[in-house]
Amino acid sequence: QVQVEESGGGLVQPGESLRLSCAPSGFSFAVYPMGWYRQAPGKQRELVASIIGSMTNYADSVKGRFTISRDNAKNTVYLQMNSLKPEDTAVYYCSRVPNRNGSWGPGTQVTVSS
């Protein structure tokens, strides 16, 4: 079945950077709109960045700090996260946009704390 694997999360201090990667199985990222979602404890999952063709879009909370990109040859989607803040702490998920049938990968944990 179609699934994704997210990687690149970890524990960092405020102001540091992380780069998340998303690799699929069963479909090509180049064909579909893709995005990064995140979910913090006690909160619902939210879309923070998306890429549709060459167009990108960001939630206000991450605009100017996060960059979503694609490498179509590698069939991989990335999320470069700079100037990380404690409120960025969450599990980050990669998905087609919109998500299909409530199907999610395992996610990758990002923790920003001093």
N, C-alpha and C positions, 0 to 999 in steps of 0.2 A: 504494500500500500504506500501511498504518498506520505512522506514524512520529512522532517528537517532535523538537523542537529546544530544547536547553537553552542558557541565556544568563545572564550576570551574574557569571561568575567573573573572577578577576584576581589580582594580587599585592598583598597587604596585610601590614601589620605585626601582630604579636601584640596582641590587645585590640581590634582594629578589627572592622568589620562588613561583611557583604556580603548582598545579596538576590538569590537565584537565581530565574529564571522558566522555566517549561516550557509550551510551546505545542504542541498536537497537530495532526495531520492524520489524518482518517479516522474519528475517534471523539470522543465527548464525555466529558470528564473527570468531569462531574457524575454519570455513570451508574456508574462503576467505582471501586473502591478504587485509590488512587494512592500512590506513595511516591518518596522520594529515596534512591538508593543512592550509595555512593562506593567507589572503588578506588584504593589507594595502590600505588606501585611495589613489586612482589614480594609483594603481598598479594591475597587474593581479595576480590571485590566484597561489600560488606556493606550491609544496609538500615539507614539511620540515622533515617528518619522516615516515617510513613505516615498517611494520612487515609482513613477509611472512614465515609462519611456525615458526621456531626458528631464522630465519635470520632477522636482522634489518639493516636499512640504513638511513642515515641522510644527509641533506643538509650541505654543508661546514659551513654555517653561524651559525649553531646550534650544530655542532658536538662537543662532550665533555661537553655540557651544558644540552642538552635535552635527555630524555630517553623514548622510547615508549615501552609499555608492554601490555600484555593481561592476563586476568583472564578468562579462558575458562568456568569454572564452573559458574561464574557470568555473562558470555556473555558480558564483558565490556572491552573496550580498554582505556588505560591511556596514558597521556603525562606528564611526570615530567619535569618541566622547572626550572632550576637553573640558578643563576647568570644572571638574566634577564637584558636586555639592552633596551634603548629607541627604537632602531630599531626593536625590537621584537613586538612592538605595532601593532596589527592587529586583525581582526576577525578570529578565528580559527575554522576550520571545520573538522569533522570526515567523512571519506568516504571509501568505497571499492576502491582498487587500481587496475586498473584505475577506475576513476569515471564512473558511468553508466548513460548515457543519460542526462547528465547535471543536475542530481538530487542531491540536497544538503539539509542538515538540516539547522536550523536557525543560527548555529554558536554560539560562545561565545566570547565576547569582552575581549581582554587583552590589558591593557594600562599600560605602564611603563614610569613613569615620576616622577621627583622630585619637 
